[in-house]
Amino acid sequence: MQTLRVNGYDMAYLEVGEAGNGPPLVCVHGSLCDFRIWSSVLGPLTRKHRVIAVSLRHFFPDHWDGVGDTYSIAQHVDDVIAFIEKLDGKPVDLMGHSRGGHICFRVAQRRPDLLRKLILAEPGGELDATLDLAFKPGPSPLAARIAASAEVVAQGDIDGGLQIFMDALEGPGTWKRLPATPKQLLRDNATTLIGQMKDQRPPFSKADAEAIETPTLFIGGANTKGTLPQVLHTLAANVKGSRTEMIPGATHPMFEQAPQKYCELVLAFLAA
């Protein structure tokens, strides 16, 4: 593990692979995760690429108490931009999953000069009225569930809060079925849910999607439920020239469930 000082914070990251294999592939994790979440795909990806997996501000190895206003989409976007600016080998390839996909989308929107290619694995967020006729102002159902789980975590019941979050995302009984290792990773980042209640995440607009100039690959799990597939396909339809690939039998954590197929899609896109 290494750290890089960005915006007054020591951002932790893992770097694996050879620097001579083209631009680095920077990976940005989603909610409740950290750089360890990419472990199942590091082997295949690093055969041809230098992979840099970051841990966002306040995620493991940081042990944040959830206090303060330094956790937000805007802060994390600023941090990723500052991180990339300090790397050798710009422009980079950028890949994000879930909330991390939202962050990467915003980086591409603001600083296309820093990017060669963009990979968004079921980016998290909501669609505004320009992309969704059913849009209603206010918290989405998923945001409401995140708030409910965060309140339980803030009261000290870490497992209880995580059960609410995971069961809302992947279906009843998900938390109880998880093996010990992924459960501990989620526990290590549980307090970030407290910050996420105040995330102030802006919804995606048609103008946002049309502003993306970077060649983009969208990846989804064919069996993912809820609003994530709608967000993915709607954004893909409005990002000019983008590609979409769905992984059969997979849900939101698709690169953990089908790492070989996921890596095949990513490597083919990066090589094209």
N, C-alpha and C positions, 0 to 999 in steps of 0.2 A: 504493500500500500504506500502511496505517495500523497503529498498534499501540494496544492498550488494556491497562493494567496490571491483572492479575488474579492474586490469590494469590501475589504476589511475582514474577510472570513477565509479560513483555511479549508478549501474544498478538497475532500479526500477522493482519490480515484485509484483504479487499477489500470495498469498498462501492460498489455500482453501482445506479443507478435513482433515482427521485424519492421523497422522504420523504413526499409527500402521498398516495401510493397505498395507503393502508391500513397494516396492521402489517408490520414487516420480515419477510422470509423469511431465516432463519439456516440456513446450509448447513454440514454437518459431514462431512468426508471420511473415507475408510477407511484401511486399512493401506497404508503406503508412498506415500501421496498427500499433497496439501496443497491450499491454496485454488485452485491452478491447475487442478485436475481438473474443476472446474465450468465451464470456459471455453466448452464447446460448447453449454451451455444458458443462459448469461448473457444473450445477445441476446433470445431469446423471453421469458424470465422477467422481465427488467427493463422490458419495455414496460408492464407493469401493476403491478410490485412493486419495492420497494426490497430488493435482495438483498445479504446480508452473508455472505461466504464466509470462514470462519476457517481458520487453520492451528493445529492443536493443539500443545501443548507438545512441543518437541524436533523438530518437523517443519520443513521449509523454510519461511522463510528461515533458520531456526536450523540450525547445522551441529554436531550433537551427536555426541559420541564414544562414546555407548552406556554410559558409566560412571555409576553412581549408581542410586538407587531412586525417582526422581521421574517415572518413566514407568509408568502403570498406568491401567486403566479407571477406577478410583476417582478418581485425580487428574484425568483428563480430564473426567469428569462434574462434579467440583467446579469445574473451570475454566470449562466451558460455562455452568453455573448462574451463576457469578460474572460472566461476560461478559454474559449476558442481563440480569442485574440492573442493569448499568450503562448499558444502552441506553435511548434514548428510545423511546416507542411500545410499551411492554409492554401486554398480552401479545403474544408473537411467534408466527409460524408457524415450525416447526422441521423440518428435513429432514436425514436422515442416510443414508449409504450404507455397507453392509458393517459394519466395525468401528464406523464412525461412526453407523450405525443402532442398534447396541447402546448406544452412549453416549446417543443421543437417547431411546431407550426408557427408560433409567435416569433421565434428566432428567425425562421425563414421569411416571415412577413416583414420584419424590421431590417434584417441584415443578410440579404441574399448574397452579398459579396463574400461572405464567410463560408458559403456552402457550395459543394459540387453536386451532391445528391441528397435527397431527403426520404426517409423511410418512417412511416407512421403506422404503428400497430394499434388499431382501434383507439384512436385519440379520444380522450375524455373531454366532455363539455356538453354544452347545449347549443341548439340552433336558434337564431333569432327569427323574427317574423319574415325576413326576406328569404329564408330558406325553409321555414316550417309554418304552414298556414295555421297549425294548431297551437302556435307559440302563445304562452301566457306569461306575463311578467311575474317575477318572484321565484323562490326556490323551486327547483325541479324535484320530483319524487325521490330521485337518487340523492340529491343534496340534503333533503329532509332526513333520509336514512343515515347519511354520514353524520349529520348533526346529532341524531339520536345516539349513535354509537360513540361519538366523541364525548357526549355528556356522561356516559357510563364510564369511559376511560378516565375522564377528569375526576370522577368520584373514587378512583382507585381500583375499579374492577376491570383490569386489562383484558382478561379472557372474555368477560361478559360483553364488553364493547366490541371486541374483535369478532365475536360470534355474530352479533347484529350486523356488522359490516359485511363479513364474508357470506353469510346466509342471504343477505339482500342482493349481493352481487352475483353469486353463483347458485343460489337455491338453498332451501332448508337442509340442514345437516352437513353443510360444507365444512364448517369449522371443526366439527367433531371428527370428520373423515380425514382431515389433513394430517400428514405425518409430522413427527416431532420437529424436524429441521425447518420446514417452512413455517410452522407455528412460531418457532423461536425468532425467525427473521421478522415476522409480523409484530411480535411482542417488542422487539428491539426498536421498532419505529412507531409504536402505538400512540405516543403523545403527539405525533405530527397531525393526527386527526383533530386535535384541539385547535391547532393553527389553521387547518383546512376549513373549519367552520367560518373563518373570517377571510377566506381566500379571495373573495370578490372577483371570481373568474368571469371574464366577459364572454358572452355567447358568441359563437361563430356567425358571421354574416356573409352574404353573397359577395360583397365587396372584399372581405377578408380573403375568401377562397380564390377569387379572381386575381388577387394581388400576388399570389404565390408564383414565382418565376422559376424556382428550382425544380428540376426533374424529380417527380415524386412517385413513390410506391406506397400504396395502402395495402395493409395485410390485416385480415380478419379471421376469426374462428367461425366456421360455418354454422356451429351450434350455439353461438353466443346469443343470449336473451337480452331483453330490455331495449334501451334506446341506443346503445353503442353501435349496432349495425346500421341504424338509420343515419346516425352522425357520419359514420365512415362512408357510406354510399352517397350521401348528399354532398359531402365535401369533395369526394372523388369526381362527382359529376360536374363540379364547378371549378376544380383545379385543372387548368388547361394542360392537356397532354399526359395526365397522370395515368398510372396503371393500378389495377386492383387485383389482388390474389386472395382467395379464400382457402383455408386449410380444412379439409374434410374431417369431421368428427371432433374438432377442437372448439374450445370456448375461449374466454378472454385471456387466460394465461397460455396462449397458443404455443409460445416458443419453449415453454416447459413441457407441455403435453406432446408436442410433435417437433422436437428440436431439429431433426434431420431435414424434414420438409421445410421448416422455417428457414434454415440456413441455405438450402437450395435456392429458395426464392430470393433471399437477400443477395447471395453471391452472384446469381445470374443478373440481377438488376444492377449491381455495382460494376459488373464486367461489361455490360452492354454499352 
